[in-house]
Amino acid sequence: MADKQSGGFWGGLLLGTAVGAVTGLLLAPRTGRETRKILKKSADALPELVEDLSTSVHLQADRLSETALVNWEHTLTRLKAAIAAGQAASLKEYEQLTHSAKTATKATAEAEADSPLEDL
């Protein structure tokens, strides 16, 4: 989360600096020629500023992508473990029910064989 806030901070700082510089130049008490000269220098520096901002955004995107991948792998591992535990519990329950059914069937058969009602 600190990386996310850091990237936003630097992008905001660069944008704020550019806007502040242009505003300051336009409101400064200079001659038109001086102001145009300064604006030209600022315009010439703009591609570098955009490149720096682009690099910052790209690095931030790489960090976020890596973090998302790590989180996904962690979630996938937990999900696989949960599925395996569910399968094991299901198999155990199936075996217990099968055993109970066999025991009940055997007991019923023995009870019917020993029942005096069959003789009637």
Biopython code that builds the backbone (N, CA, C, O; Angstrom):
import numpy as np
from Bio.PDB.StructureBuilder import StructureBuilder

atoms = [
    (1, "MET", "N", (0.834, -1.185, 0.000)),
    (1, "MET", "CA", (0.000, 0.000, 0.000)),
    (1, "MET", "C", (0.875, 1.243, 0.000)),
    (1, "MET", "O", (0.513, 2.250, -0.610)),
    (2, "ALA", "N", (2.025, 1.193, 0.675)),
    (2, "ALA", "CA", (2.924, 2.333, 0.715)),
    (2, "ALA", "C", (3.460, 2.627, -0.681)),
    (2, "ALA", "O", (3.645, 3.789, -1.042)),
    (3, "ASP", "N", (3.717, 1.555, -1.487)),
    (3, "ASP", "CA", (4.197, 1.767, -2.843)),
    (3, "ASP", "C", (3.145, 2.486, -3.674)),
    (3, "ASP", "O", (3.477, 3.372, -4.462)),
    (4, "LYS", "N", (1.900, 2.121, -3.511)),
    (4, "LYS", "CA", (0.812, 2.738, -4.266)),
    (4, "LYS", "C", (0.720, 4.222, -3.928)),
    (4, "LYS", "O", (0.582, 5.055, -4.823)),
    (5, "GLN", "N", (0.794, 4.552, -2.655)),
    (5, "GLN", "CA", (0.710, 5.945, -2.238)),
    (5, "GLN", "C", (1.940, 6.712, -2.705)),
    (5, "GLN", "O", (1.834, 7.885, -3.063)),
    (6, "SER", "N", (3.099, 6.073, -2.708)),
    (6, "SER", "CA", (4.333, 6.721, -3.117)),
    (6, "SER", "C", (4.281, 7.105, -4.592)),
    (6, "SER", "O", (4.672, 8.213, -4.960)),
    (7, "GLY", "N", (3.794, 6.186, -5.446)),
    (7, "GLY", "CA", (3.693, 6.473, -6.873)),
    (7, "GLY", "C", (2.736, 7.616, -7.139)),
    (7, "GLY", "O", (3.012, 8.478, -7.974)),
    (8, "GLY", "N", (1.620, 7.631, -6.442)),
    (8, "GLY", "CA", (0.651, 8.711, -6.598)),
    (8, "GLY", "C", (1.217, 10.036, -6.123)),
    (8, "GLY", "O", (0.948, 11.087, -6.705)),
    (9, "PHE", "N", (1.997, 9.973, -5.068)),
    (9, "PHE", "CA", (2.612, 11.184, -4.532)),
    (9, "PHE", "C", (3.556, 11.801, -5.551)),
    (9, "PHE", "O", (3.494, 13.003, -5.810)),
    (10, "TRP", "N", (4.439, 10.976, -6.137)),
    (10, "TRP", "CA", (5.427, 11.506, -7.078)),
    (10, "TRP", "C", (4.760, 12.023, -8.349)),
    (10, "TRP", "O", (5.165, 13.051, -8.892)),
    (11, "GLY", "N", (3.749, 11.318, -8.820)),
    (11, "GLY", "CA", (3.025, 11.794, -9.999)),
    (11, "GLY", "C", (2.353, 13.126, -9.719)),
    (11, "GLY", "O", (2.396, 14.038, -10.545)),
    (12, "GLY", "N", (1.732, 13.235, -8.552)),
    (12, "GLY", "CA", (1.090, 14.487, -8.164)),
    (12, "GLY", "C", (2.093, 15.610, -7.994)),
    (12, "GLY", "O", (1.830, 16.757, -8.353)),
    (13, "LEU", "N", (3.248, 15.265, -7.441)),
    (13, "LEU", "CA", (4.296, 16.266, -7.253)),
    (13, "LEU", "C", (4.782, 16.803, -8.597)),
    (13, "LEU", "O", (4.946, 18.012, -8.764)),
    (14, "LEU", "N", (5.013, 15.902, -9.555)),
    (14, "LEU", "CA", (5.473, 16.339, -10.875)),
    (14, "LEU", "C", (4.420, 17.198, -11.571)),
    (14, "LEU", "O", (4.743, 18.243, -12.137)),
    (15, "LEU", "N", (3.184, 16.766, -11.529)),
    (15, "LEU", "CA", (2.113, 17.523, -12.165)),
    (15, "LEU", "C", (1.932, 18.881, -11.483)),
    (15, "LEU", "O", (1.771, 19.900, -12.154)),
    (16, "GLY", "N", (1.958, 18.889, -10.166)),
    (16, "GLY", "CA", (1.822, 20.142, -9.421)),
    (16, "GLY", "C", (2.951, 21.112, -9.723)),
    (16, "GLY", "O", (2.736, 22.319, -9.826)),
    (17, "THR", "N", (4.147, 20.579, -9.864)),
    (17, "THR", "CA", (5.303, 21.419, -10.196)),
    (17, "THR", "C", (5.117, 22.059, -11.569)),
    (17, "THR", "O", (5.364, 23.252, -11.745)),
    (18, "ALA", "N", (4.682, 21.259, -12.536)),
    (18, "ALA", "CA", (4.495, 21.792, -13.891)),
    (18, "ALA", "C", (3.408, 22.861, -13.916)),
    (18, "ALA", "O", (3.594, 23.931, -14.497)),
    (19, "VAL", "N", (2.281, 22.571, -13.287)),
    (19, "VAL", "CA", (1.181, 23.544, -13.263)),
    (19, "VAL", "C", (1.603, 24.807, -12.518)),
    (19, "VAL", "O", (1.306, 25.918, -12.958)),
    (20, "GLY", "N", (2.286, 24.642, -11.407)),
    (20, "GLY", "CA", (2.752, 25.794, -10.632)),
    (20, "GLY", "C", (3.738, 26.650, -11.411)),
    (20, "GLY", "O", (3.700, 27.878, -11.338)),
    (21, "ALA", "N", (4.622, 25.993, -12.159)),
    (21, "ALA", "CA", (5.603, 26.743, -12.944)),
    (21, "ALA", "C", (4.914, 27.559, -14.035)),
    (21, "ALA", "O", (5.233, 28.732, -14.229)),
    (22, "VAL", "N", (3.982, 26.951, -14.738)),
    (22, "VAL", "CA", (3.280, 27.671, -15.807)),
    (22, "VAL", "C", (2.466, 28.827, -15.227)),
    (22, "VAL", "O", (2.478, 29.930, -15.772)),
    (23, "THR", "N", (1.769, 28.579, -14.133)),
    (23, "THR", "CA", (0.967, 29.635, -13.501)),
    (23, "THR", "C", (1.861, 30.779, -13.029)),
    (23, "THR", "O", (1.544, 31.953, -13.223)),
    (24, "GLY", "N", (2.966, 30.423, -12.414)),
    (24, "GLY", "CA", (3.898, 31.450, -11.941)),
    (24, "GLY", "C", (4.456, 32.282, -13.077)),
    (24, "GLY", "O", (4.620, 33.495, -12.946)),
    (25, "LEU", "N", (4.747, 31.631, -14.191)),
    (25, "LEU", "CA", (5.280, 32.366, -15.340)),
    (25, "LEU", "C", (4.243, 33.317, -15.935)),
    (25, "LEU", "O", (4.560, 34.443, -16.318)),
    (26, "LEU", "N", (3.019, 32.850, -16.004)),
    (26, "LEU", "CA", (1.980, 33.690, -16.601)),
    (26, "LEU", "C", (1.618, 34.884, -15.719)),
    (26, "LEU", "O", (1.206, 35.927, -16.227)),
    (27, "LEU", "N", (1.767, 34.737, -14.422)),
    (27, "LEU", "CA", (1.408, 35.821, -13.512)),
    (27, "LEU", "C", (2.604, 36.673, -13.084)),
    (27, "LEU", "O", (2.439, 37.662, -12.370)),
    (28, "ALA", "N", (3.792, 36.298, -13.513)),
    (28, "ALA", "CA", (4.996, 37.030, -13.094)),
    (28, "ALA", "C", (5.080, 38.376, -13.822)),
    (28, "ALA", "O", (4.668, 38.497, -14.976)),
    (29, "PRO", "N", (5.616, 39.378, -13.132)),
    (29, "PRO", "CA", (5.744, 40.712, -13.755)),
    (29, "PRO", "C", (6.996, 40.774, -14.640)),
    (29, "PRO", "O", (7.995, 41.393, -14.273)),
    (30, "ARG", "N", (6.929, 40.132, -15.797)),
    (30, "ARG", "CA", (8.047, 40.147, -16.746)),
    (30, "ARG", "C", (7.531, 40.680, -18.082)),
    (30, "ARG", "O", (6.328, 40.801, -18.316)),
    (31, "THR", "N", (8.470, 40.983, -18.919)),
    (31, "THR", "CA", (8.080, 41.406, -20.263)),
    (31, "THR", "C", (7.606, 40.182, -21.036)),
    (31, "THR", "O", (7.892, 39.044, -20.663)),
    (32, "GLY", "N", (6.890, 40.431, -22.096)),
    (32, "GLY", "CA", (6.381, 39.340, -22.928)),
    (32, "GLY", "C", (7.494, 38.475, -23.481)),
    (32, "GLY", "O", (7.366, 37.252, -23.544)),
    (33, "ARG", "N", (8.587, 39.108, -23.884)),
    (33, "ARG", "CA", (9.710, 38.377, -24.460)),
    (33, "ARG", "C", (10.317, 37.445, -23.416)),
    (33, "ARG", "O", (10.596, 36.284, -23.715)),
    (34, "GLU", "N", (10.523, 37.934, -22.205)),
    (34, "GLU", "CA", (11.103, 37.097, -21.139)),
    (34, "GLU", "C", (10.169, 35.934, -20.806)),
    (34, "GLU", "O", (10.605, 34.797, -20.626)),
    (35, "THR", "N", (8.892, 36.243, -20.730)),
    (35, "THR", "CA", (7.918, 35.197, -20.403)),
    (35, "THR", "C", (7.901, 34.127, -21.491)),
    (35, "THR", "O", (7.854, 32.935, -21.187)),
    (36, "ARG", "N", (7.939, 34.547, -22.764)),
    (36, "ARG", "CA", (7.950, 33.574, -23.859)),
    (36, "ARG", "C", (9.205, 32.718, -23.819)),
    (36, "ARG", "O", (9.154, 31.520, -24.098)),
    (37, "LYS", "N", (10.321, 33.326, -23.475)),
    (37, "LYS", "CA", (11.580, 32.591, -23.390)),
    (37, "LYS", "C", (11.490, 31.519, -22.292)),
    (37, "LYS", "O", (11.906, 30.376, -22.484)),
    (38, "ILE", "N", (10.950, 31.908, -21.167)),
    (38, "ILE", "CA", (10.809, 30.968, -20.045)),
    (38, "ILE", "C", (9.808, 29.870, -20.397)),
    (38, "ILE", "O", (10.020, 28.700, -20.080)),
    (39, "LEU", "N", (8.710, 30.263, -21.059)),
    (39, "LEU", "CA", (7.723, 29.264, -21.471)),
    (39, "LEU", "C", (8.320, 28.274, -22.465)),
    (39, "LEU", "O", (8.011, 27.083, -22.423)),
    (40, "LYS", "N", (9.174, 28.767, -23.359)),
    (40, "LYS", "CA", (9.820, 27.874, -24.319)),
    (40, "LYS", "C", (10.717, 26.883, -23.595)),
    (40, "LYS", "O", (10.733, 25.698, -23.929)),
    (41, "LYS", "N", (11.464, 27.360, -22.608)),
    (41, "LYS", "CA", (12.316, 26.448, -21.836)),
    (41, "LYS", "C", (11.463, 25.411, -21.107)),
    (41, "LYS", "O", (11.807, 24.231, -21.049)),
    (42, "SER", "N", (10.355, 25.873, -20.558)),
    (42, "SER", "CA", (9.458, 24.947, -19.856)),
    (42, "SER", "C", (8.873, 23.931, -20.832)),
    (42, "SER", "O", (8.773, 22.745, -20.516)),
    (43, "ALA", "N", (8.491, 24.396, -22.011)),
    (43, "ALA", "CA", (7.933, 23.493, -23.020)),
    (43, "ALA", "C", (8.985, 22.495, -23.484)),
    (43, "ALA", "O", (8.677, 21.334, -23.755)),
    (44, "ASP", "N", (10.232, 22.958, -23.572)),
    (44, "ASP", "CA", (11.311, 22.050, -23.966)),
    (44, "ASP", "C", (11.564, 20.992, -22.894)),
    (44, "ASP", "O", (11.960, 19.868, -23.203)),
    (45, "ALA", "N", (11.333, 21.356, -21.643)),
    (45, "ALA", "CA", (11.547, 20.411, -20.538)),
    (45, "ALA", "C", (10.361, 19.466, -20.351)),
    (45, "ALA", "O", (10.473, 18.456, -19.655)),
    (46, "LEU", "N", (9.232, 19.790, -20.966)),
    (46, "LEU", "CA", (8.024, 18.983, -20.790)),
    (46, "LEU", "C", (8.191, 17.526, -21.235)),
    (46, "LEU", "O", (7.731, 16.636, -20.520)),
    (47, "PRO", "N", (8.818, 17.239, -22.369)),
    (47, "PRO", "CA", (8.981, 15.828, -22.744)),
    (47, "PRO", "C", (9.752, 15.021, -21.694)),
    (47, "PRO", "O", (9.432, 13.862, -21.431)),
    (48, "GLU", "N", (10.761, 15.643, -21.105)),
    (48, "GLU", "CA", (11.520, 14.947, -20.058)),
    (48, "GLU", "C", (10.636, 14.703, -18.835)),
    (48, "GLU", "O", (10.694, 13.640, -18.216)),
    (49, "LEU", "N", (9.826, 15.691, -18.499)),
    (49, "LEU", "CA", (8.900, 15.549, -17.377)),
    (49, "LEU", "C", (7.901, 14.423, -17.642)),
    (49, "LEU", "O", (7.621, 13.611, -16.761)),
    (50, "VAL", "N", (7.372, 14.383, -18.858)),
    (50, "VAL", "CA", (6.425, 13.329, -19.224)),
    (50, "VAL", "C", (7.114, 11.968, -19.198)),
    (50, "VAL", "O", (6.533, 10.982, -18.745)),
    (51, "GLU", "N", (8.341, 11.916, -19.679)),
    (51, "GLU", "CA", (9.087, 10.651, -19.661)),
    (51, "GLU", "C", (9.324, 10.181, -18.224)),
    (51, "GLU", "O", (9.178, 8.995, -17.929)),
    (52, "ASP", "N", (9.688, 11.099, -17.337)),
    (52, "ASP", "CA", (9.880, 10.742, -15.929)),
    (52, "ASP", "C", (8.578, 10.231, -15.314)),
    (52, "ASP", "O", (8.569, 9.240, -14.583)),
    (53, "LEU", "N", (7.500, 10.911, -15.615)),
    (53, "LEU", "CA", (6.198, 10.495, -15.098)),
    (53, "LEU", "C", (5.808, 9.130, -15.663)),
    (53, "LEU", "O", (5.291, 8.277, -14.941)),
    (54, "SER", "N", (6.055, 8.932, -16.943)),
    (54, "SER", "CA", (5.754, 7.651, -17.583)),
    (54, "SER", "C", (6.570, 6.528, -16.955)),
    (54, "SER", "O", (6.045, 5.444, -16.700)),
    (55, "THR", "N", (7.838, 6.780, -16.707)),
    (55, "THR", "CA", (8.693, 5.778, -16.070)),
    (55, "THR", "C", (8.189, 5.458, -14.675)),
    (55, "THR", "O", (8.151, 4.296, -14.271)),
    (56, "SER", "N", (7.805, 6.485, -13.946)),
    (56, "SER", "CA", (7.281, 6.284, -12.594)),
    (56, "SER", "C", (6.010, 5.442, -12.622)),
    (56, "SER", "O", (5.850, 4.528, -11.813)),
    (57, "VAL", "N", (5.116, 5.747, -13.543)),
    (57, "VAL", "CA", (3.864, 4.990, -13.660)),
    (57, "VAL", "C", (4.158, 3.552, -14.070)),
    (57, "VAL", "O", (3.538, 2.620, -13.558)),
    (58, "HIS", "N", (5.097, 3.369, -14.987)),
    (58, "HIS", "CA", (5.456, 2.026, -15.443)),
    (58, "HIS", "C", (6.035, 1.195, -14.291)),
    (58, "HIS", "O", (5.671, 0.032, -14.116)),
    (59, "LEU", "N", (6.922, 1.786, -13.522)),
    (59, "LEU", "CA", (7.500, 1.070, -12.378)),
    (59, "LEU", "C", (6.428, 0.718, -11.357)),
    (59, "LEU", "O", (6.423, -0.379, -10.800)),
    (60, "GLN", "N", (5.532, 1.645, -11.121)),
    (60, "GLN", "CA", (4.443, 1.397, -10.173)),
    (60, "GLN", "C", (3.545, 0.271, -10.678)),
    (60, "GLN", "O", (3.120, -0.581, -9.898)),
    (61, "ALA", "N", (3.257, 0.261, -11.964)),
    (61, "ALA", "CA", (2.430, -0.805, -12.546)),
    (61, "ALA", "C", (3.130, -2.156, -12.409)),
    (61, "ALA", "O", (2.486, -3.163, -12.115)),
    (62, "ASP", "N", (4.441, -2.179, -12.619)),
    (62, "ASP", "CA", (5.196, -3.428, -12.449)),
    (62, "ASP", "C", (5.110, -3.922, -11.008)),
    (62, "ASP", "O", (4.913, -5.113, -10.769)),
    (63, "ARG", "N", (5.259, -3.016, -10.056)),
    (63, "ARG", "CA", (5.169, -3.403, -8.639)),
    (63, "ARG", "C", (3.782, -3.946, -8.312)),
    (63, "ARG", "O", (3.648, -4.969, -7.640)),
    (64, "LEU", "N", (2.763, -3.259, -8.787)),
    (64, "LEU", "CA", (1.394, -3.711, -8.526)),
    (64, "LEU", "C", (1.119, -5.062, -9.177)),
    (64, "LEU", "O", (0.445, -5.914, -8.597)),
    (65, "SER", "N", (1.637, -5.250, -10.371)),
    (65, "SER", "CA", (1.461, -6.523, -11.069)),
    (65, "SER", "C", (2.138, -7.651, -10.300)),
    (65, "SER", "O", (1.569, -8.732, -10.143)),
    (66, "GLU", "N", (3.336, -7.400, -9.827)),
    (66, "GLU", "CA", (4.063, -8.413, -9.053)),
    (66, "GLU", "C", (3.327, -8.728, -7.751)),
    (66, "GLU", "O", (3.212, -9.891, -7.364)),
    (67, "THR", "N", (2.836, -7.703, -7.086)),
    (67, "THR", "CA", (2.085, -7.910, -5.844)),
    (67, "THR", "C", (0.820, -8.719, -6.108)),
    (67, "THR", "O", (0.482, -9.619, -5.339)),
    (68, "ALA", "N", (0.127, -8.401, -7.184)),
    (68, "ALA", "CA", (-1.095, -9.140, -7.528)),
    (68, "ALA", "C", (-0.780, -10.600, -7.822)),
    (68, "ALA", "O", (-1.532, -11.492, -7.431)),
    (69, "LEU", "N", (0.331, -10.844, -8.508)),
    (69, "LEU", "CA", (0.721, -12.220, -8.822)),
    (69, "LEU", "C", (1.036, -13.005, -7.558)),
    (69, "LEU", "O", (0.618, -14.154, -7.422)),
    (70, "VAL", "N", (1.767, -12.399, -6.636)),
    (70, "VAL", "CA", (2.090, -13.063, -5.372)),
    (70, "VAL", "C", (0.813, -13.348, -4.587)),
    (70, "VAL", "O", (0.649, -14.441, -4.045)),
    (71, "ASN", "N", (-0.087, -12.378, -4.524)),
    (71, "ASN", "CA", (-1.359, -12.581, -3.819)),
    (71, "ASN", "C", (-2.176, -13.683, -4.475)),
    (71, "ASN", "O", (-2.792, -14.496, -3.785)),
    (72, "TRP", "N", (-2.185, -13.716, -5.805)),
    (72, "TRP", "CA", (-2.928, -14.748, -6.516)),
    (72, "TRP", "C", (-2.347, -16.128, -6.208)),
    (72, "TRP", "O", (-3.092, -17.073, -5.948)),
    (73, "GLU", "N", (-1.029, -16.244, -6.236)),
    (73, "GLU", "CA", (-0.393, -17.535, -5.951)),
    (73, "GLU", "C", (-0.708, -17.983, -4.523)),
    (73, "GLU", "O", (-0.958, -19.164, -4.282)),
    (74, "HIS", "N", (-0.694, -17.052, -3.590)),
    (74, "HIS", "CA", (-1.015, -17.382, -2.198)),
    (74, "HIS", "C", (-2.464, -17.861, -2.092)),
    (74, "HIS", "O", (-2.748, -18.852, -1.419)),
    (75, "THR", "N", (-3.369, -17.159, -2.751)),
    (75, "THR", "CA", (-4.783, -17.539, -2.724)),
    (75, "THR", "C", (-4.991, -18.897, -3.386)),
    (75, "THR", "O", (-5.767, -19.715, -2.894)),
    (76, "LEU", "N", (-4.309, -19.137, -4.485)),
    (76, "LEU", "CA", (-4.426, -20.414, -5.185)),
    (76, "LEU", "C", (-3.921, -21.560, -4.313)),
    (76, "LEU", "O", (-4.530, -22.629, -4.291)),
    (77, "THR", "N", (-2.827, -21.355, -3.600)),
    (77, "THR", "CA", (-2.299, -22.378, -2.695)),
    (77, "THR", "C", (-3.303, -22.679, -1.592)),
    (77, "THR", "O", (-3.549, -23.844, -1.278)),
    (78, "ARG", "N", (-3.880, -21.648, -1.008)),
    (78, "ARG", "CA", (-4.886, -21.850, 0.048)),
    (78, "ARG", "C", (-6.119, -22.566, -0.493)),
    (78, "ARG", "O", (-6.693, -23.420, 0.183)),
    (79, "LEU", "N", (-6.521, -22.217, -1.707)),
    (79, "LEU", "CA", (-7.684, -22.847, -2.322)),
    (79, "LEU", "C", (-7.426, -24.327, -2.585)),
    (79, "LEU", "O", (-8.296, -25.161, -2.334)),
    (80, "LYS", "N", (-6.241, -24.660, -3.086)),
    (80, "LYS", "CA", (-5.894, -26.066, -3.325)),
    (80, "LYS", "C", (-5.901, -26.851, -2.019)),
    (80, "LYS", "O", (-6.382, -27.983, -1.976)),
    (81, "ALA", "N", (-5.368, -26.256, -0.954)),
    (81, "ALA", "CA", (-5.360, -26.926, 0.354)),
    (81, "ALA", "C", (-6.789, -27.133, 0.855)),
    (81, "ALA", "O", (-7.101, -28.185, 1.413)),
    (82, "ALA", "N", (-7.644, -26.153, 0.665)),
    (82, "ALA", "CA", (-9.039, -26.276, 1.105)),
    (82, "ALA", "C", (-9.765, -27.358, 0.309)),
    (82, "ALA", "O", (-10.552, -28.118, 0.873)),
    (83, "ILE", "N", (-9.510, -27.431, -0.983)),
    (83, "ILE", "CA", (-10.136, -28.468, -1.812)),
    (83, "ILE", "C", (-9.666, -29.846, -1.373)),
    (83, "ILE", "O", (-10.472, -30.769, -1.251)),
    (84, "ALA", "N", (-8.360, -29.991, -1.134)),
    (84, "ALA", "CA", (-7.825, -31.281, -0.690)),
    (84, "ALA", "C", (-8.433, -31.685, 0.652)),
    (84, "ALA", "O", (-8.784, -32.849, 0.846)),
    (85, "ALA", "N", (-8.561, -30.740, 1.571)),
    (85, "ALA", "CA", (-9.159, -31.039, 2.876)),
    (85, "ALA", "C", (-10.627, -31.429, 2.711)),
    (85, "ALA", "O", (-11.103, -32.340, 3.388)),
    (86, "GLY", "N", (-11.337, -30.758, 1.831)),
    (86, "GLY", "CA", (-12.738, -31.085, 1.572)),
    (86, "GLY", "C", (-12.887, -32.468, 0.965)),
    (86, "GLY", "O", (-13.800, -33.213, 1.324)),
    (87, "GLN", "N", (-11.999, -32.813, 0.049)),
    (87, "GLN", "CA", (-12.040, -34.142, -0.557)),
    (87, "GLN", "C", (-11.746, -35.224, 0.479)),
    (87, "GLN", "O", (-12.404, -36.264, 0.500)),
    (88, "ALA", "N", (-10.763, -34.978, 1.332)),
    (88, "ALA", "CA", (-10.423, -35.954, 2.374)),
    (88, "ALA", "C", (-11.593, -36.132, 3.340)),
    (88, "ALA", "O", (-11.923, -37.258, 3.711)),
    (89, "ALA", "N", (-12.212, -35.044, 3.743)),
    (89, "ALA", "CA", (-13.351, -35.125, 4.664)),
    (89, "ALA", "C", (-14.527, -35.844, 4.002)),
    (89, "ALA", "O", (-15.222, -36.630, 4.647)),
    (90, "SER", "N", (-14.744, -35.575, 2.728)),
    (90, "SER", "CA", (-15.829, -36.226, 1.993)),
    (90, "SER", "C", (-15.582, -37.731, 1.881)),
    (90, "SER", "O", (-16.504, -38.525, 2.066)),
    (91, "LEU", "N", (-14.353, -38.121, 1.583)),
    (91, "LEU", "CA", (-14.009, -39.541, 1.487)),
    (91, "LEU", "C", (-14.190, -40.237, 2.830)),
    (91, "LEU", "O", (-14.720, -41.346, 2.896)),
    (92, "LYS", "N", (-13.750, -39.587, 3.892)),
    (92, "LYS", "CA", (-13.898, -40.165, 5.232)),
    (92, "LYS", "C", (-15.381, -40.354, 5.568)),
    (92, "LYS", "O", (-15.772, -41.399, 6.089)),
    (93, "GLU", "N", (-16.191, -39.358, 5.274)),
    (93, "GLU", "CA", (-17.630, -39.445, 5.546)),
    (93, "GLU", "C", (-18.265, -40.553, 4.707)),
    (93, "GLU", "O", (-19.117, -41.294, 5.200)),
    (94, "TYR", "N", (-17.857, -40.668, 3.450)),
    (94, "TYR", "CA", (-18.369, -41.724, 2.572)),
    (94, "TYR", "C", (-18.038, -43.102, 3.143)),
    (94, "TYR", "O", (-18.888, -43.991, 3.184)),
    (95, "GLU", "N", (-16.790, -43.265, 3.582)),
    (95, "GLU", "CA", (-16.380, -44.556, 4.148)),
    (95, "GLU", "C", (-17.168, -44.880, 5.417)),
    (95, "GLU", "O", (-17.563, -46.026, 5.627)),
    (96, "GLN", "N", (-17.394, -43.879, 6.256)),
    (96, "GLN", "CA", (-18.164, -44.108, 7.480)),
    (96, "GLN", "C", (-19.616, -44.477, 7.152)),
    (96, "GLN", "O", (-20.180, -45.383, 7.767)),
    (97, "LEU", "N", (-20.210, -43.790, 6.202)),
    (97, "LEU", "CA", (-21.590, -44.094, 5.816)),
    (97, "LEU", "C", (-21.698, -45.474, 5.174)),
    (97, "LEU", "O", (-22.657, -46.205, 5.420)),
    (98, "THR", "N", (-20.720, -45.824, 4.358)),
    (98, "THR", "CA", (-20.718, -47.149, 3.735)),
    (98, "THR", "C", (-20.614, -48.233, 4.797)),
    (98, "THR", "O", (-21.332, -49.232, 4.754)),
    (99, "HIS", "N", (-19.718, -48.025, 5.746)),
    (99, "HIS", "CA", (-19.555, -48.994, 6.836)),
    (99, "HIS", "C", (-20.845, -49.099, 7.657)),
    (99, "HIS", "O", (-21.276, -50.199, 8.005)),
    (100, "SER", "N", (-21.452, -47.960, 7.959)),
    (100, "SER", "CA", (-22.705, -47.962, 8.729)),
    (100, "SER", "C", (-23.812, -48.678, 7.961)),
    (100, "SER", "O", (-24.588, -49.428, 8.554)),
    (101, "ALA", "N", (-23.892, -48.457, 6.661)),
    (101, "ALA", "CA", (-24.922, -49.104, 5.848)),
    (101, "ALA", "C", (-24.715, -50.613, 5.813)),
    (101, "ALA", "O", (-25.677, -51.374, 5.912)),
    (102, "LYS", "N", (-23.462, -51.049, 5.674)),
    (102, "LYS", "CA", (-23.175, -52.489, 5.659)),
    (102, "LYS", "C", (-23.515, -53.116, 7.003)),
    (102, "LYS", "O", (-24.086, -54.205, 7.067)),
    (103, "THR", "N", (-23.157, -52.415, 8.077)),
    (103, "THR", "CA", (-23.454, -52.919, 9.416)),
    (103, "THR", "C", (-24.961, -53.009, 9.621)),
    (103, "THR", "O", (-25.449, -53.994, 10.174)),
    (104, "ALA", "N", (-25.695, -52.008, 9.190)),
    (104, "ALA", "CA", (-27.152, -52.005, 9.345)),
    (104, "ALA", "C", (-27.791, -53.110, 8.510)),
    (104, "ALA", "O", (-28.726, -53.769, 8.963)),
    (105, "THR", "N", (-27.293, -53.313, 7.296)),
    (105, "THR", "CA", (-27.825, -54.369, 6.434)),
    (105, "THR", "C", (-27.580, -55.741, 7.045)),
    (105, "THR", "O", (-28.458, -56.604, 7.037)),
    (106, "LYS", "N", (-26.377, -55.932, 7.574)),
    (106, "LYS", "CA", (-26.027, -57.207, 8.203)),
    (106, "LYS", "C", (-26.892, -57.443, 9.439)),
    (106, "LYS", "O", (-27.386, -58.550, 9.652)),
    (107, "ALA", "N", (-27.073, -56.406, 10.248)),
    (107, "ALA", "CA", (-27.882, -56.533, 11.463)),
    (107, "ALA", "C", (-29.334, -56.826, 11.108)),
    (107, "ALA", "O", (-29.994, -57.618, 11.781)),
    (108, "THR", "N", (-29.828, -56.194, 10.057)),
    (108, "THR", "CA", (-31.206, -56.435, 9.630)),
    (108, "THR", "C", (-31.371, -57.873, 9.142)),
    (108, "THR", "O", (-32.357, -58.536, 9.462)),
    (109, "ALA", "N", (-30.412, -58.340, 8.376)),
    (109, "ALA", "CA", (-30.478, -59.710, 7.869)),
    (109, "ALA", "C", (-30.435, -60.713, 9.008)),
    (109, "ALA", "O", (-31.176, -61.696, 9.000)),
    (110, "GLU", "N", (-29.575, -60.475, 9.985)),
    (110, "GLU", "CA", (-29.482, -61.382, 11.134)),
    (110, "GLU", "C", (-30.766, -61.343, 11.955)),
    (110, "GLU", "O", (-31.227, -62.374, 12.444)),
    (111, "ALA", "N", (-31.336, -60.159, 12.103)),
    (111, "ALA", "CA", (-32.570, -60.030, 12.878)),
    (111, "ALA", "C", (-33.720, -60.741, 12.182)),
    (111, "ALA", "O", (-34.555, -61.364, 12.839)),
    (112, "GLU", "N", (-33.767, -60.653, 10.870)),
    (112, "GLU", "CA", (-34.827, -61.330, 10.131)),
    (112, "GLU", "C", (-34.660, -62.844, 10.196)),
    (112, "GLU", "O", (-35.642, -63.585, 10.243)),
    (113, "ALA", "N", (-33.420, -63.291, 10.197)),
    (113, "ALA", "CA", (-33.167, -64.731, 10.259)),
    (113, "ALA", "C", (-33.551, -65.294, 11.623)),
    (113, "ALA", "O", (-34.027, -66.425, 11.715)),
    (114, "ASP", "N", (-33.353, -64.534, 12.653)),
    (114, "ASP", "CA", (-33.648, -64.989, 14.010)),
    (114, "ASP", "C", (-35.078, -64.665, 14.437)),
    (114, "ASP", "O", (-35.475, -65.021, 15.547)),
    (115, "SER", "N", (-35.834, -64.024, 13.617)),
    (115, "SER", "CA", (-37.167, -63.563, 13.991)),
    (115, "SER", "C", (-38.151, -64.729, 14.057)),
    (115, "SER", "O", (-38.218, -65.535, 13.129)),
    (116, "PRO", "N", (-38.918, -64.824, 15.153)),
    (116, "PRO", "CA", (-39.912, -65.884, 15.256)),
    (116, "PRO", "C", (-41.133, -65.604, 14.391)),
    (116, "PRO", "O", (-41.964, -66.493, 14.203)),
    (117, "LEU", "N", (-41.262, -64.409, 13.867)),
    (117, "LEU", "CA", (-42.411, -64.065, 13.044)),
    (117, "LEU", "C", (-42.372, -64.766, 11.693)),
    (117, "LEU", "O", (-43.412, -64.924, 11.054)),
    (118, "GLU", "N", (-41.217, -65.179, 11.256)),
    (118, "GLU", "CA", (-41.108, -65.849, 9.972)),
    (118, "GLU", "C", (-41.758, -67.225, 10.030)),
    (118, "GLU", "O", (-42.231, -67.739, 9.017)),
    (119, "ASP", "N", (-41.779, -67.802, 11.188)),
    (119, "ASP", "CA", (-42.339, -69.142, 11.315)),
    (119, "ASP", "C", (-43.850, -69.132, 11.194)),
    (119, "ASP", "O", (-44.431, -70.179, 10.912)),
    (120, "LEU", "N", (-44.491, -68.047, 11.384)),
    (120, "LEU", "CA", (-45.952, -67.976, 11.329)),
    (120, "LEU", "C", (-46.437, -68.035, 9.953)),
    (120, "LEU", "O", (-47.645, -67.987, 9.721)),
]
sb = StructureBuilder()
sb.init_structure("model")
sb.init_model(0)
sb.init_chain("A")
sb.init_seg("    ")
for serial, (resi, resn, name, xyz) in enumerate(atoms, 1):
    if name == "N":
        sb.init_residue(resn, " ", resi, " ")
    sb.init_atom(name, np.array(xyz, "f"), 0.0, 1.0, " ", f" {name:<3s}", serial, name[0])
structure = sb.get_structure()
